[in-house]
């Protein structure tokens, strides 16, 4: 295995370990003003992502949805990110 291949494998293992370590119960601790990277580190990748505004030269706006999970039951969490920063948080009971 070359050095490049070993590096890629090490990065993938590290990324997967961080992604698996995310606890869905931490979704309730996300606050406005947090950066996108902080959110990804704290609760992992969203279950669904949609772009609200994505025009050249304007700030990007998107929503991330986290579906209910056994460790965060019946709660749908929707984050609105503007320019990579959490602008709105919506937590709904989904039955």
N, C-alpha and C positions, 0 to 999 in steps of 0.2 A: 504494500500500500504506500502510495506516495505521500509526501507531506501535505499536499493540497487535499487529497482525499481524506486523510486523517483529520485535517482541520474541519472539513465539511461535516464529517461524521460527528465530531465533537460538538460543533455548533448545533446540529440537529438534535442530538441527545440533550444538550442544555436547554434548548428551546422547548422541547417536548416535556422536560421535567418541570419547567416553569409553567407551561400551559396546563399540565395535569394537576399542579399544586393549587391552582385557583379554586377558592371555595365559594360556591354560589351565595352563601350567606353574607359574604362581604359586599354584595351588590347594594345593600342598604347603607353602606358607608361611603359611597361615591358622592362627591360634593361638587357644586358649581365651581368653576375655575381650575379644576384638575386638568392636566394635560392628557392627551390621547395615550401617550406612552405609559403614564401612571395607571390609567384605567386598564390598559392591556395587561400590565404587570399584576395589578391587584385582582382582577376578575376574569382575565382571559379574553379571547376573541369573541365577538358577538355571534349570536346565532343567525342574525340577519342584518345586512347593512344596505341602506338606501341613500342615494344622493338627493338632497333637496335642491341645492344650488351648486352648480359646478361650471361657472362661466369664466373664461380666461380673463385675468386681470381683476377678478373679484374674489372676496374671501369664500372659501369652500364651506358649505353647510351640508351635514349628513346626519342621519339617524342610525343608531345602533340599537338593536332589539335583543334582549336576553329573555328567552322563553322560560316558563316555570320549570323548576328542577326539584328533584326529591329533597334537596337541602334548602330550597327556597320555594316551597310549594305554593301553587295558585297565584304566584306573583309574576306579572309581566313587567319587565323593566325596560324603559325606552329612554335612551340618552340622545340629546341633540348636541352635536358638536359644531362649533363655528370656528374656523381657522385653527382646528386642532385642539380646542379647549371646550370643556363641558359647559354648555350654556343653559340647558334645561334638563331636568330629570323628572320622569313620570313613572310612578310605580302603580300598577293597576292590579286589582284582584281579577284573575281569569279563571272562570269555572267552567 
